[in-house]
Amino acid sequence: MHRMGISVYPEHSTEEKDYDYMKLAAKYGFTRIFTCLLSVNESKEIIIKKFTKFVKKSHELGFIVGVDTNSDVFLHLGATPYDLKPFHDMEVDIVRLDERFSDREDIAITHNSYGIAIEFNGSSNTALDLMLEKGADRHNMVVCHNFYPQKYTGLGWNKFMEFTNKYTALGLSVAAFVSSNNKNTFGPWPVYEGLPTCEMHRGLPIDLQVRHLLATTKIDDILIGNAYATEEELKTISKIDTAKITFKIEVSEDATDEEKNIIYSYPHFGRGDASDYIVRSSLPRKDYKNKTIPYRKYDKEFFHKGDVAIVNDNLSHYRGELEIVEKDMPNDGERNFVGRIPEKELILLDLLKPEYLFGFIKQE
């Protein structure tokens, strides 16, 4: 089950603004909050008092709360890898370790008596496999990638997947960050260029960032790194179908109602006997065996990557099959052009593997 989350930075805002944002996110089904103790410069007593109140309010709204920490934060709060009482007193659910302790201490902290989940930094080559071999409690271990405030410093996609695959192979839950495109957003540091995990996501529509992470089938929880996302962004994320890869589509103006029905009303699966040229969704063929899909002229000589076509009467045995083009191929009159996946969305097509379930987002 996927969880969506927001980030809240109480030291940079007001209780009223934070709580209004939390209520809004809860309204749209968000259930995780990330916050950061690395950037808080107050006394231990004030931090514990302030964050205890914050966490209690979060729990009332149905959120679980994770706090970002390191050895300096532990020292300041009087915590150790063997004693997490200060975090227990604040009722924290997840303690994220931005930096590791020693191997022995990292293993010990997963056995804390409070059952607090320990979140390891997923954007590093951490030897969690060796920790598990040495007795770390996998039931108290989760993983969360970094976010990157500075432009051009976010993880490259291949490196992101390398790290992610390593940790999911261990059976661990992995979280990552996306970034709001709202104006004047902020994070824990005085940098304001968004807070994504992956550099390629910076500036993309937030729902596409989320759908791209979901399409990997590797990311469990997705957190908005910067505050505050707009209500429209929260609403858009809440509508994402997390059970399959979904594409936006620019439907052709001359697409018929029958063709639109095929696009939107069927569950689509790429065939297992996959071609290099097209993703084939054959399920609609059963219903269109004895129906008609008249040929419509399409002036282009070739179909290109991202074009969506439906087989017409000129190839009646396959009539009704929906196909997404992956590689340029001639337009031989046997397929009607019904739409195109927008250029930005083609990153999703690269992740659509044979037999994966997919669908199209109907524009309101």
Phi, psi and chi 1 to 4 in degrees:
 res  aa     phi    psi   chi1   chi2   chi3   chi4
   1 MET       -  131.1 -179.9  178.2  177.2      -
   2 HIS   -87.1  141.8  -60.2  -76.0      -      -
   3 ARG  -118.2  139.2  -67.8 -176.7  -64.6 -162.3
   4 MET  -104.4  144.0  -60.1  -64.4  163.7      -
   5 GLY  -140.2  166.1      -      -      -      -
   6 ILE  -122.0  168.1   57.7  172.1      -      -
   7 SER  -116.8  139.3  -61.3      -      -      -
   8 VAL  -132.4  134.9  179.4      -      -      -
   9 TYR  -126.1   84.3  -54.4  101.7      -      -
  10 PRO   -56.5  -30.5  -25.8   35.8      -      -
  11 GLU   -70.8  -12.5   74.5  -83.3   19.2      -
  12 HIS  -112.7    9.3  -64.8  -51.8      -      -
  13 SER  -147.6 -158.8 -171.6      -      -      -
  14 THR  -120.9  156.9   65.1      -      -      -
  15 GLU   -56.3  -43.3  -77.8 -171.4   14.3      -
  16 GLU   -61.0  -47.6 -176.7  178.3    8.6      -
  17 LYS   -65.6  -42.5  -71.9 -178.8  179.4  178.5
  18 ASP   -63.2  -45.4  -74.9  -18.1      -      -
  19 TYR   -68.5  -36.2  -68.0  163.4      -      -
  20 ASP   -62.0  -41.3  -75.9  -12.6      -      -
  21 TYR   -66.7  -42.9 -177.1   49.7      -      -
  22 MET   -62.5  -42.6  -69.6  155.7   58.6      -
  23 LYS   -62.3  -40.9  -70.2  173.7 -173.0  174.0
  24 LEU   -65.0  -44.3 -172.6   62.8      -      -
  25 ALA   -64.6  -40.2      -      -      -      -
  26 ALA   -61.7  -37.6      -      -      -      -
  27 LYS   -57.3  -34.7  170.8 -174.7  170.5 -177.3
  28 TYR   -99.0   18.8  -70.8  107.6      -      -
  29 GLY    85.9   13.0      -      -      -      -
  30 PHE   -76.0  141.8  -74.6   67.4      -      -
  31 THR  -133.0    2.8   57.0      -      -      -
  32 ARG  -125.5  144.9  -92.2 -164.3   69.6  166.4
  33 ILE  -126.3  130.5  -74.7  179.6      -      -
  34 PHE  -104.9  134.5  169.3   86.5      -      -
  35 THR  -141.5  165.1 -168.5      -      -      -
  36 CYS  -124.1  127.6 -177.9      -      -      -
  37 LEU   -99.4   -5.1  -69.6  176.2      -      -
  38 LEU   -65.4  -30.7  -54.7  179.3      -      -
  39 SER  -102.2    7.6   54.4      -      -      -
  40 VAL   -90.4  122.7 -179.9      -      -      -
  41 ASN  -115.9   70.9  -65.5  -50.7      -      -
  42 GLU  -137.2  171.3  -66.6  177.6  -46.8      -
  43 SER   -68.7  159.1   70.0      -      -      -
  44 LYS   -54.5  -45.4  168.3 -173.9  173.9  179.6
  45 GLU   -63.4  -42.8  -68.5   73.3   22.7      -
  46 ILE   -68.1  -42.4  -69.7  176.2      -      -
  47 ILE   -60.0  -48.7  -69.4  173.3      -      -
  48 ILE   -63.9  -42.5  -69.0  177.5      -      -
  49 LYS   -63.6  -47.3 -179.5  178.9  179.3 -179.4
  50 LYS   -68.1  -44.1 -175.5  179.9  -68.3 -173.7
  51 PHE   -77.1  -26.6  -85.3   82.7      -      -
  52 THR   -62.1  -45.0  -61.3      -      -      -
  53 LYS   -62.0  -43.4 -178.7  179.6  179.7 -178.3
  54 PHE   -62.3  -45.2  169.4   74.6      -      -
  55 VAL   -68.3  -40.8  173.7      -      -      -
  56 LYS   -58.0  -44.9  -76.3 -179.2 -179.8  -66.4
  57 LYS   -63.6  -39.7 -176.8   66.3  175.5  179.3
  58 SER   -61.1  -44.3  -59.0      -      -      -
  59 HIS   -63.9  -38.3  -73.4  166.1      -      -
  60 GLU   -59.7  -31.0  -71.3  172.5    7.3      -
  61 LEU   -90.8    2.3  -67.9  170.6      -      -
  62 GLY    92.3   14.3      -      -      -      -
  63 PHE   -94.0  151.2  -68.4   99.1      -      -
  64 ILE  -100.1  150.4   63.4  169.7      -      -
  65 VAL  -122.5  129.3 -179.2      -      -      -
  66 GLY  -115.3  139.4      -      -      -      -
  67 VAL  -118.1  136.4  -64.3      -      -      -
  68 ASP   -85.7  130.5 -155.5   13.6      -      -
  69 THR  -139.6  172.1   70.9      -      -      -
  70 ASN  -151.7 -172.5   59.3   16.2      -      -
  71 SER   -63.2  -33.1   57.1      -      -      -
  72 ASP   -65.4  -40.7  -69.4  -23.2      -      -
  73 VAL   -63.1  -45.1  172.4      -      -      -
  74 PHE   -57.1  -47.8  -89.0   62.9      -      -
  75 LEU   -61.6  -43.6 -177.1   63.5      -      -
  76 HIS   -64.1  -37.2 -174.5   60.8      -      -
  77 LEU   -89.3   -6.6  -65.6 -179.2      -      -
  78 GLY    79.8   24.3      -      -      -      -
  79 ALA  -100.5  160.0      -      -      -      -
  80 THR  -139.2  166.1   74.0      -      -      -
  81 PRO   -59.9  -17.7  -26.3   36.3      -      -
  82 TYR   -98.0   -6.6  -57.2  100.1      -      -
  83 ASP  -149.2  106.0 -177.8    6.5      -      -
  84 LEU  -103.1   24.1  -60.9 -174.1      -      -
  85 LYS   -54.7  -43.3 -172.4  174.3 -174.6  -57.8
  86 PRO   -56.4  -37.5  -27.6   37.0      -      -
  87 PHE   -73.8  -35.5  -62.2  107.3      -      -
  88 HIS   -63.3  -42.0  171.9   68.9      -      -
  89 ASP   -61.2  -32.6  -69.8  -15.6      -      -
  90 MET   -82.8   -4.4  -70.7 -171.0  -74.2      -
  91 GLU    65.3   29.3  -60.4 -175.3   23.5      -
  92 VAL   -67.1  141.4  165.8      -      -      -
  93 ASP   -92.4  -35.1  -57.4  -68.4      -      -
  94 ILE  -134.8  130.0  -58.7  168.9      -      -
  95 VAL  -107.5  116.1  169.6      -      -      -
  96 ARG   -92.8  131.8 -177.3  178.8 -173.1  -87.4
  97 LEU   -98.9  101.0  -57.2 -179.5      -      -
  98 ASP   -65.2  -31.8 -169.5   53.9      -      -
  99 GLU  -128.1  152.0  -59.0  169.0   -5.9      -
 100 ARG   -82.6  161.0  -64.9 -177.7   58.6 -161.5
 101 PHE   -93.3 -149.6  -68.7   96.7      -      -
 102 SER   -81.3  167.1   68.8      -      -      -
 103 ASP   -56.1  -46.5  -72.8   -9.9      -      -
 104 ARG   -62.5  -43.1 -173.8 -176.0  -62.0  -85.8
 105 GLU   -70.3  -37.4  -70.1  169.6  -37.5      -
 106 ASP   -63.2  -36.5  -76.7  -12.2      -      -
 107 ILE   -70.6  -43.5  -67.8  169.2      -      -
 108 ALA   -61.5  -38.9      -      -      -      -
 109 ILE   -66.6  -26.3 -160.5  171.8      -      -
 110 THR   -72.3  -13.7   68.9      -      -      -
 111 HIS  -101.9   20.9  -68.8  -81.2      -      -
 112 ASN   -58.2  145.3   70.6   85.9      -      -
 113 SER   -73.2   -9.1   59.5      -      -      -
 114 TYR   -93.9   -6.8  -57.3  109.4      -      -
 115 GLY    70.9   21.9      -      -      -      -
 116 ILE   -73.8  130.4  -64.4  173.0      -      -
 117 ALA   -70.8  137.0      -      -      -      -
 118 ILE  -105.1  124.4  -55.0  -56.2      -      -
 119 GLU  -107.1  118.4 -166.9  164.5   62.6      -
 120 PHE   -94.3  153.3  -67.5   90.7      -      -
 121 ASN   -71.2  113.9 -172.9  -21.0      -      -
 122 GLY   -80.4  -11.3      -      -      -      -
 123 SER   -95.0   36.2  -60.8      -      -      -
 124 SER  -152.1  160.1   60.5      -      -      -
 125 ASN   -88.7   67.0 -165.2   17.5      -      -
 126 THR   -82.0  136.3  -52.9      -      -      -
 127 ALA   -82.5   61.2      -      -      -      -
 128 LEU   -67.6  -26.0  -60.8 -173.5      -      -
 129 ASP   -63.8  -40.4   50.5  -14.7      -      -
 130 LEU   -69.4  -36.7  -64.0  179.4      -      -
 131 MET   -60.1  -42.9  -73.2  177.0   53.6      -
 132 LEU   -64.4  -39.2  -71.3  167.1      -      -
 133 GLU   -62.3  -30.2  -73.7 -178.4   19.2      -
 134 LYS   -94.2   10.6  -64.9  176.9 -179.3  179.3
 135 GLY   106.0    7.8      -      -      -      -
 136 ALA   -60.5  147.4      -      -      -      -
 137 ASP   -87.3  101.6 -175.3   -7.6      -      -
 138 ARG   -62.0  -23.4   71.5  167.9   61.8 -113.3
 139 HIS   -70.1  -17.3  -57.5  -68.8      -      -
 140 ASN  -109.6   16.7  -89.9   -5.1      -      -
 141 MET  -116.8  128.0  -64.3  169.7   64.3      -
 142 VAL  -134.4  171.4  -69.7      -      -      -
 143 VAL  -131.9  140.1  175.9      -      -      -
 144 CYS  -139.8  128.7 -179.9      -      -      -
 145 HIS   -66.7  167.0  -80.1  -78.0      -      -
 146 ASN   -78.5  165.9  -81.0  -20.4      -      -
 147 PHE  -113.3  164.2   52.7   47.4      -      -
 148 TYR  -132.9  103.5  -66.0   89.9      -      -
 149 PRO   -67.6  -32.6  -18.2   30.7      -      -
 150 GLN   -83.5  131.5 -175.9 -175.9  171.5      -
 151 LYS   -54.9  143.5  -90.6 -173.9  175.4 -178.9
 152 TYR    71.5   10.0  -49.7  114.5      -      -
 153 THR  -111.0   -5.1   63.8      -      -      -
 154 GLY   -65.0  160.5      -      -      -      -
 155 LEU   -59.3  137.5  -76.5 -177.9      -      -
 156 GLY   -68.0  152.5      -      -      -      -
 157 TRP   -60.7  -43.3 -174.4 -106.6      -      -
 158 ASN   -64.8  -40.5  -70.5  -20.5      -      -
 159 LYS   -67.7  -40.3 -179.2   56.4   69.7  173.1
 160 PHE   -57.4  -46.6  168.8   72.9      -      -
 161 MET   -69.9  -33.6  -70.8  -53.9  -58.4      -
 162 GLU   -61.2  -49.0  176.9 -172.6  -34.5      -
 163 PHE   -63.4  -47.4  -73.3  144.7      -      -
 164 THR   -60.9  -45.3  -60.8      -      -      -
 165 ASN   -61.2  -36.6  -73.8  -28.5      -      -
 166 LYS   -60.9  -43.9  173.2 -179.8  178.0  176.4
 167 TYR   -81.5  -34.8  -59.8  125.1      -      -
 168 THR   -68.7  -29.6   56.4      -      -      -
 169 ALA   -63.5  -21.5      -      -      -      -
 170 LEU   -88.0   -0.5  -61.9  174.0      -      -
 171 GLY    81.5   19.5      -      -      -      -
 172 LEU   -97.3  144.2  -60.2  176.2      -      -
 173 SER   -72.5  136.4  172.5      -      -      -
 174 VAL  -123.3  134.4  178.8      -      -      -
 175 ALA  -115.5  156.4      -      -      -      -
 176 ALA  -148.7  166.1      -      -      -      -
 177 PHE  -107.8  144.1  -69.3   92.9      -      -
 178 VAL  -117.2  175.6  -64.8      -      -      -
 179 SER  -130.2  133.3 -174.1      -      -      -
 180 SER   -69.7  146.9  166.6      -      -      -
 181 ASN  -102.1   13.9  -67.8  -54.7      -      -
 182 ASN   -64.2  152.1 -164.6   13.9      -      -
 183 LYS   -75.2  148.6  -67.1 -179.5  179.4  178.8
 184 ASN    60.4   34.8  -58.0  -44.0      -      -
 185 THR   -77.9  165.1   59.7      -      -      -
 186 PHE  -147.4  165.9   58.4   91.8      -      -
 187 GLY  -136.1 -152.5      -      -      -      -
 188 PRO   -76.5  -19.5   25.1  -33.1      -      -
 189 TRP  -117.6  158.3  -44.6  114.4      -      -
 190 PRO   -77.8   58.7   29.6  -36.1      -      -
 191 VAL  -133.0  138.1 -175.7      -      -      -
 192 TYR  -132.5   45.9  -50.9   98.8      -      -
 193 GLU  -112.1   23.8  -60.2  -72.0   -7.0      -
 194 GLY    91.6  165.0      -      -      -      -
 195 LEU  -136.5   63.8  -69.7  176.7      -      -
 196 PRO   -90.4  163.7   34.8  -34.4      -      -
 197 THR   -78.3  -45.7  -70.4      -      -      -
 198 CYS  -100.8  130.7  -61.3      -      -      -
 199 GLU   -60.4  -35.5 -171.8   59.0   38.9      -
 200 MET   -64.8  -17.4   69.3 -178.9  -62.1      -
 201 HIS   -85.6  -16.4  -71.8  160.3      -      -
 202 ARG   -61.0  119.4 -160.3 -177.6  -55.5  -89.9
 203 GLY    90.8  -11.5      -      -      -      -
 204 LEU   -73.1  154.9  -72.0 -179.2      -      -
 205 PRO   -52.6  138.7  -25.1   34.2      -      -
 206 ILE   -64.2  -33.1 -163.0  167.7      -      -
 207 ASP   -68.1  -32.6   70.2  -62.6      -      -
 208 LEU   -69.3  -38.8  177.6   54.2      -      -
 209 GLN   -57.1  -46.5  -62.7  175.6   54.4      -
 210 VAL   -65.6  -46.3  171.9      -      -      -
 211 ARG   -64.6  -31.6  -73.6 -176.4  -73.7  122.0
 212 HIS   -68.5  -43.5 -165.7 -143.5      -      -
 213 LEU   -63.6  -41.3  -68.9  179.6      -      -
 214 LEU   -63.9  -35.6  -69.3  172.2      -      -
 215 ALA   -65.3  -20.0      -      -      -      -
 216 THR   -69.4  -21.6   67.8      -      -      -
 217 THR    62.6   15.0   71.3      -      -      -
 218 LYS  -112.1  -20.1  -54.3  -73.5 -173.7  177.7
 219 ILE   -98.8  126.8  -59.8  -60.1      -      -
 220 ASP   -89.5  -54.8  -60.7  -75.1      -      -
 221 ASP  -112.9  138.9  -65.8   -5.1      -      -
 222 ILE  -124.0  124.5  -61.1  174.7      -      -
 223 LEU  -116.7  136.9  -48.8  168.7      -      -
 224 ILE   -81.1  117.4  -57.8  173.2      -      -
 225 GLY   -73.7  -33.8      -      -      -      -
 226 ASN  -106.1  160.5   48.6  -11.7      -      -
 227 ALA  -124.4  143.3      -      -      -      -
 228 TYR  -109.1  137.5  -57.5  107.4      -      -
 229 ALA   -68.3  154.8      -      -      -      -
 230 THR   -76.4  160.8   66.2      -      -      -
 231 GLU   -61.0  -37.7  179.9  169.8    5.4      -
 232 GLU   -63.0  -38.4 -175.0   58.6   32.7      -
 233 GLU   -65.6  -44.1  -72.8  177.8  -41.0      -
 234 LEU   -61.7  -43.4  -61.5  175.0      -      -
 235 LYS   -63.3  -43.7 -177.8  178.3  179.4 -178.8
 236 THR   -61.9  -42.8  -59.9      -      -      -
 237 ILE   -64.0  -39.3  -69.1  172.4      -      -
 238 SER   -63.1  -22.1   74.5      -      -      -
 239 LYS   -91.3   -5.7  -68.7 -177.4  176.0 -179.4
 240 ILE   -67.4  134.1  -68.9  173.4      -      -
 241 ASP   -81.2  106.7 -174.3  -18.2      -      -
 242 THR   -80.3   -3.2   60.9      -      -      -
 243 ALA   -88.8   -9.5      -      -      -      -
 244 LYS  -156.2  166.8   60.1 -171.0  175.3 -173.1
 245 ILE   -77.0  128.5  -64.3  176.9      -      -
 246 THR  -122.7  138.0   53.3      -      -      -
 247 PHE  -114.2  143.3  -60.2   91.7      -      -
 248 LYS   -77.1  153.4  -70.7 -177.4  178.6  176.9
 249 ILE  -142.4  135.1 -179.4  172.4      -      -
 250 GLU   -92.0   98.3  -61.9  163.8  -11.2      -
 251 VAL   -73.1  136.8  176.9      -      -      -
 252 SER   -60.3  142.0  172.3      -      -      -
 253 GLU   -62.6  -27.9  -69.3 -177.3   -0.2      -
 254 ASP   -99.0   10.4   58.7   -5.3      -      -
 255 ALA   -62.3  136.1      -      -      -      -
 256 THR   -83.0  167.3   67.1      -      -      -
 257 ASP   -61.9  -37.3  -71.8  -18.4      -      -
 258 GLU   -61.8  -42.1  -72.8  -77.3    7.8      -
 259 GLU   -68.1  -39.5  -70.0  166.6  -19.3      -
 260 LYS   -64.2  -35.4  -68.6  175.9 -175.7  175.8
 261 ASN   -62.3  -41.4  179.6   59.7      -      -
 262 ILE   -65.3  -40.9  -68.3  172.8      -      -
 263 ILE   -61.6  -48.6  -67.6  170.0      -      -
 264 TYR  -100.5  -22.7  -66.4  121.3      -      -
 265 SER  -102.9   -3.0  -60.6      -      -      -
 266 TYR  -111.5  146.3  -76.8   82.1      -      -
 267 PRO   -73.8  130.0   24.4  -30.2      -      -
 268 HIS  -109.4  133.6  -64.3  -65.1      -      -
 269 PHE  -128.3  131.5  -61.6   85.3      -      -
 270 GLY   -69.1  134.2      -      -      -      -
 271 ARG   -63.6  148.8  -73.1  175.0   58.0  129.6
 272 GLY   -70.4  -32.5      -      -      -      -
 273 ASP   -84.6   71.7   52.0  -15.4      -      -
 274 ALA   -76.9  144.0      -      -      -      -
 275 SER   -95.0  159.1  159.4      -      -      -
 276 ASP   -76.3  -18.4  -72.5  -21.9      -      -
 277 TYR   -95.3  -35.7  -74.0   87.0      -      -
 278 ILE  -144.5  150.2   49.6  177.3      -      -
 279 VAL   -91.4  123.9  176.5      -      -      -
 280 ARG  -107.9  121.1  -59.5  173.8   60.8 -167.0
 281 SER  -106.4  103.5  174.0      -      -      -
 282 SER   -93.1  -10.8  -63.4      -      -      -
 283 LEU   -55.1  -41.7 -172.5   61.7      -      -
 284 PRO   -61.9  -19.5  -22.5   33.6      -      -
 285 ARG   -57.6  -34.2  -78.4  167.9   45.9 -174.8
 286 LYS   -60.4  -41.7  -65.1  179.5 -179.9  179.3
 287 ASP   -78.4  -20.4  -69.0  -19.0      -      -
 288 TYR  -106.0   13.6  -76.8   84.2      -      -
 289 LYS   -60.3  -40.2 -174.9  175.8 -178.0  179.5
 290 ASN  -114.2   20.5  -62.8  -47.7      -      -
 291 LYS  -110.3 -178.3  -65.0 -178.3 -179.2 -179.5
 292 THR  -125.6  140.1 -178.0      -      -      -
 293 ILE  -128.5   92.2  -61.1  179.4      -      -
 294 PRO   -59.5  145.5  -21.7   33.2      -      -
 295 TYR   -62.0  134.9  160.8   76.2      -      -
 296 ARG  -120.4  133.3  -75.5 -170.1  -66.5  101.5
 297 LYS   -66.7  137.5 -174.8  177.6 -180.0 -178.3
 298 TYR  -129.9  121.6 -178.8   54.3      -      -
 299 ASP   -73.9  -18.5  -68.7  -28.1      -      -
 300 LYS   -74.1  142.4  -60.3  -70.8  179.3   66.9
 301 GLU   -74.3  -29.6 -176.3  179.2   -2.7      -
 302 PHE  -129.5  150.1  -73.4   87.4      -      -
 303 PHE   -88.8  145.2  -70.2  107.0      -      -
 304 HIS  -121.3  164.1  -59.0  -69.4      -      -
 305 LYS   -51.6  128.4 -177.5  176.6 -179.2  178.7
 306 GLY    98.6  -14.2      -      -      -      -
 307 ASP   -68.2  143.1  -72.9  -14.8      -      -
 308 VAL  -114.9  128.7 -178.5      -      -      -
 309 ALA  -132.4  157.8      -      -      -      -
 310 ILE  -128.2  131.9  -67.5  175.1      -      -
 311 VAL   -65.8  133.3  177.1      -      -      -
 312 ASN  -104.8 -169.6   60.2   40.3      -      -
 313 ASP   -62.9  -21.0  -68.6  -19.8      -      -
 314 ASN   -68.7  -12.5  -70.7  -17.8      -      -
 315 LEU  -136.5   65.3 -165.3   62.2      -      -
 316 SER   -59.2  -29.0   59.3      -      -      -
 317 HIS   -62.0  -29.0 -178.8   72.5      -      -
 318 TYR  -109.3   11.7  -63.1   96.7      -      -
 319 ARG   -54.7  133.3  178.3  171.7   45.7 -131.8
 320 GLY    96.0  -12.5      -      -      -      -
 321 GLU   -66.6  129.4 -179.2  170.7  -81.2      -
 322 LEU   -93.4  136.4  179.4  140.2      -      -
 323 GLU  -133.8  136.0  -60.3  172.8  -12.7      -
 324 ILE  -107.2  125.7  -56.7  176.2      -      -
 325 VAL   -78.5  131.5  177.7      -      -      -
 326 GLU  -110.4  -18.2  -66.2 -165.4  -74.3      -
 327 LYS  -147.6  138.0 -175.3  177.5  179.7 -179.3
 328 ASP   -48.6  133.2  -75.7    4.5      -      -
 329 MET  -147.9  151.0   63.6 -176.2 -143.5      -
 330 PRO   -64.0  147.7  -18.7   30.9      -      -
 331 ASN   -87.6  101.8  171.1   20.4      -      -
 332 ASP  -100.1    9.7   54.6   13.6      -      -
 333 GLY    86.6   -0.4      -      -      -      -
 334 GLU   -93.9   -2.0  -64.6  174.0  -15.2      -
 335 ARG  -133.6  140.0  -63.1  166.5  179.5   83.0
 336 ASN   -94.5  130.4  -70.1  -11.4      -      -
 337 PHE   -72.7  123.1  173.4   79.2      -      -
 338 VAL  -117.8   -9.2  -63.7      -      -      -
 339 GLY   167.8 -179.2      -      -      -      -
 340 ARG  -143.2  138.2  175.4  163.0  178.8   77.6
 341 ILE   -76.9  126.3  -64.2  169.7      -      -
 342 PRO   -56.6  151.7  -24.0   33.8      -      -
 343 GLU   -53.1  -45.6 -164.0   70.8   26.0      -
 344 LYS   -61.8  -28.8  -71.6 -179.3  178.6  178.1
 345 GLU   -80.3   -8.1  -57.7 -101.7  -31.2      -
 346 LEU   -66.0  -17.3  -66.0 -177.9      -      -
 347 ILE   -61.7  -26.2   57.3  175.4      -      -
 348 LEU   -73.6  -38.0  -59.3  172.1      -      -
 349 LEU   -62.0  -33.2 -175.0   55.8      -      -
 350 ASP   -65.5  -18.8  -66.0  -26.5      -      -
 351 LEU  -102.2   -2.1  -62.9  178.0      -      -
 352 LEU   -80.8  102.6 -177.2   59.6      -      -
 353 LYS   -91.3  159.7  -64.4 -179.7 -179.2  178.9
 354 PRO   -52.7  136.6  -27.9   36.0      -      -
 355 GLU    74.6    4.2  -59.4 -173.4  -85.9      -
 356 TYR   -72.2  143.5  -86.6   28.5      -      -
 357 LEU   -78.4  135.8 -179.6   65.2      -      -
 358 PHE  -144.4  167.4   68.4   91.7      -      -
 359 GLY  -159.9  180.0      -      -      -      -
 360 PHE  -122.3  143.3  -62.8   94.1      -      -
 361 ILE   -87.4  120.7  -60.6  168.9      -      -
 362 LYS   -78.4  123.2 -161.5  166.9 -172.6  176.3
 363 GLN   -73.9  134.4  -60.2  -59.7  -53.3      -
 364 GLU   -82.5      -  -63.6  178.3   -7.1      -
